[in-house]
Amino acid sequence: MSTSKAAPRKSTRKVATSRRTRKPATPAPEPLPVQRFIVLLRHGIAEDSSADKKDEERALTAQGHARMKEIARGLRLALPKVEAIYTSPLLRAVQTALWVSKGYRSRVSVTNTDAIVPGAPAKDFLSLLASIKESRVVIVGHEPNLSANLRALVHLGDAESLELKKGGAYGVRILSDGTALLEWILTPRILRKLGK
């Protein structure tokens, strides 16, 4: 009996060697600007105009305060995670903006701007938008300015009849290429129901 071990067999299979051709590296595409969403909100119910009070000093009425509290909660459901609030410096608009901030649990700062005071041209509003860095914003202002600003932003003609009731809002999506789309119009009644 032979105790010698058999020599190991050599494999006759050929191992295919893959030749990888390297493609030239293509530069990574530049990231598109983040889409933005803005809400144009009309201030709440305010005191009537009178000869003994300046327009900028007109405050929200008791009903205006109560309704804006509900509207602010509804707005938070319609547009969560708002990053900034911009407001006309007129008292009724500032008070409205403060209710909106409270609706977002006071985590959102309020900034006054003259770009949306009554009578300010739409170009001032468009310049304000161009300067805003945040992607989810509420802008509190007045009529007929808000509707005029919306028309300028989404390129609507004057033939379209638009006007917000006090506490009503337009929701506008601004795409990465700058195109603005009117996504929704919410009446104060709907916002209040959302907030209950």
C-alpha positions as CSV (number, residue, x, y, z in Angstrom):
1,M,0.0,0.0,0.0
2,S,1.4,3.3,-1.1
3,T,1.4,6.1,1.4
4,S,2.3,8.9,-1.1
5,K,-0.3,11.6,-1.5
6,A,-1.7,12.4,-4.9
7,A,-0.5,15.7,-6.4
8,P,-3.1,18.4,-6.3
9,R,-4.9,18.9,-9.5
10,K,-4.4,22.2,-11.4
11,S,-7.5,23.9,-12.4
12,T,-7.9,24.2,-16.1
13,R,-10.6,26.8,-15.8
14,K,-9.5,30.2,-17.1
15,V,-10.4,33.1,-14.9
16,A,-11.8,35.9,-16.9
17,T,-10.2,39.1,-16.0
18,S,-12.4,42.1,-16.3
19,R,-11.1,45.2,-17.8
20,R,-12.8,48.2,-16.2
21,T,-12.8,51.3,-18.3
22,R,-13.0,54.4,-16.3
23,K,-15.4,57.0,-17.5
24,P,-14.3,60.5,-17.2
25,A,-15.8,62.0,-14.0
26,T,-18.7,64.3,-14.6
27,P,-19.1,67.3,-12.4
28,A,-21.9,67.0,-9.8
29,P,-24.9,69.1,-10.8
30,E,-25.3,72.3,-8.9
31,P,-28.1,71.9,-6.3
32,L,-31.3,73.7,-7.3
33,P,-32.5,76.4,-5.0
34,V,-34.9,75.2,-2.4
35,Q,-38.6,75.7,-3.2
36,R,-40.3,78.3,-1.1
37,F,-43.8,78.7,0.2
38,I,-45.2,82.1,1.3
39,V,-48.5,83.0,2.9
40,L,-50.0,86.4,2.3
41,L,-52.3,87.1,5.3
42,R,-54.6,90.0,5.7
43,H,-54.7,91.5,9.2
44,G,-57.6,90.8,11.5
45,I,-60.8,92.8,12.2
46,A,-59.6,96.3,13.3
47,E,-61.1,99.5,14.6
48,D,-62.9,101.7,12.1
49,S,-61.2,104.7,10.7
50,S,-61.8,107.9,12.6
51,A,-60.7,111.5,12.5
52,D,-59.2,111.4,16.0
53,K,-57.0,108.3,15.4
54,K,-54.2,107.9,12.9
55,D,-54.6,105.0,10.5
56,E,-51.3,103.3,11.7
57,E,-52.7,103.3,15.3
58,R,-55.9,101.4,14.5
59,A,-55.8,98.3,16.7
60,L,-57.6,94.9,16.4
61,T,-61.0,94.8,18.0
62,A,-61.8,92.3,20.7
63,Q,-63.5,90.2,18.0
64,G,-60.4,90.7,15.8
65,H,-58.1,89.4,18.6
66,A,-60.3,86.4,19.3
67,R,-60.6,85.4,15.7
68,M,-56.9,85.8,15.0
69,K,-56.1,83.5,17.8
70,E,-58.2,80.7,16.1
71,I,-56.9,81.7,12.6
72,A,-53.3,81.5,13.7
73,R,-53.8,77.9,15.0
74,G,-55.5,77.0,11.7
75,L,-52.6,78.6,9.7
76,R,-50.1,76.4,11.6
77,L,-52.0,73.3,10.4
78,A,-52.2,74.7,6.8
79,L,-48.4,75.5,6.8
80,P,-46.4,73.9,9.5
81,K,-42.8,74.8,10.3
82,V,-42.9,78.5,9.3
83,E,-39.5,80.1,9.7
84,A,-40.3,83.8,9.6
85,I,-43.1,86.3,9.8
86,Y,-42.8,89.7,8.1
87,T,-45.4,92.4,8.8
88,S,-46.5,95.9,7.9
89,P,-45.6,98.1,10.9
90,L,-49.2,99.4,11.3
91,L,-50.6,98.3,14.7
92,R,-53.4,96.1,13.4
93,A,-50.9,94.1,11.2
94,V,-48.3,93.8,14.0
95,Q,-51.0,92.5,16.4
96,T,-52.0,90.0,13.8
97,A,-48.4,88.9,13.3
98,L,-48.0,88.4,17.0
99,W,-51.0,86.1,17.1
100,V,-49.5,84.2,14.2
101,S,-46.3,83.8,16.1
102,K,-48.2,82.6,19.1
103,G,-50.0,80.1,16.8
104,Y,-46.5,78.7,16.1
105,R,-45.8,78.6,19.9
106,S,-43.8,81.8,19.7
107,R,-41.0,80.1,18.0
108,V,-41.1,82.4,15.0
109,S,-39.7,85.9,15.0
110,V,-41.7,88.9,13.6
111,T,-40.0,91.5,11.5
112,N,-41.5,94.8,10.5
113,T,-41.1,96.1,6.9
114,D,-42.3,99.1,5.1
115,A,-42.4,97.1,1.8
116,I,-46.0,96.0,2.6
117,V,-47.6,99.2,4.1
118,P,-50.8,100.4,2.4
119,G,-50.0,102.0,-0.9
120,A,-46.5,100.5,-1.2
121,P,-45.8,99.5,-4.9
122,A,-45.6,95.8,-5.8
123,K,-41.9,96.3,-6.7
124,D,-41.1,96.9,-3.0
125,F,-42.9,93.6,-2.2
126,L,-40.9,91.7,-4.9
127,S,-37.7,93.2,-3.6
128,L,-38.6,92.0,-0.1
129,L,-39.2,88.5,-1.4
130,A,-35.8,88.5,-3.2
131,S,-34.1,89.4,0.1
132,I,-35.8,86.8,2.3
133,K,-33.6,83.7,2.9
134,E,-36.2,81.6,4.7
135,S,-38.2,79.0,2.7
136,R,-41.5,79.1,4.7
137,V,-42.8,82.6,5.4
138,V,-45.9,84.4,6.5
139,I,-46.3,88.0,5.3
140,V,-49.0,90.1,7.1
141,G,-50.4,93.1,5.3
142,H,-53.4,95.0,3.9
143,E,-55.8,95.1,1.0
144,P,-55.8,96.0,-1.8
145,N,-52.0,95.7,-1.6
146,L,-51.9,91.9,-0.9
147,S,-54.0,91.1,-3.9
148,A,-51.9,93.5,-6.1
149,N,-48.7,91.8,-4.8
150,L,-50.1,88.4,-5.6
151,R,-51.0,89.5,-9.1
152,A,-47.5,90.8,-9.6
153,L,-46.0,87.6,-8.2
154,V,-48.0,85.0,-10.2
155,H,-48.5,87.3,-13.3
156,L,-52.3,87.6,-13.0
157,G,-54.1,90.2,-15.0
158,D,-56.3,92.9,-13.4
159,A,-59.4,91.2,-14.8
160,E,-59.3,88.5,-12.1
161,S,-61.3,89.7,-9.1
162,L,-59.4,89.0,-6.0
163,E,-59.7,90.3,-2.4
164,L,-59.0,88.8,0.9
165,K,-61.3,89.1,3.8
166,K,-59.8,90.2,7.1
167,G,-57.9,87.2,8.4
168,G,-57.9,85.4,5.0
169,A,-54.8,84.1,3.3
170,Y,-53.2,83.3,-0.1
171,G,-50.8,80.3,-0.2
172,V,-48.1,80.7,-2.9
173,R,-45.5,78.1,-3.9
174,I,-42.3,79.5,-5.5
175,L,-40.5,76.9,-7.6
176,S,-36.7,76.6,-7.9
177,D,-36.8,78.4,-11.3
178,G,-38.7,81.4,-9.8
179,T,-42.1,80.5,-11.1
180,A,-44.8,81.4,-8.5
181,L,-48.0,79.4,-8.3
182,L,-51.1,80.3,-6.3
183,E,-51.7,77.0,-4.5
184,W,-54.7,77.9,-2.2
185,I,-56.9,80.7,-0.9
186,L,-58.2,80.2,2.6
187,T,-61.0,82.3,4.0
188,P,-60.9,83.3,7.7
189,R,-63.9,81.0,8.3
190,I,-62.0,78.0,7.0
191,L,-58.8,78.9,9.0
192,R,-60.9,79.3,12.2
193,K,-62.5,75.9,11.6
194,L,-59.0,74.3,11.1
195,G,-57.9,76.0,14.4
196,K,-60.7,74.6,16.5
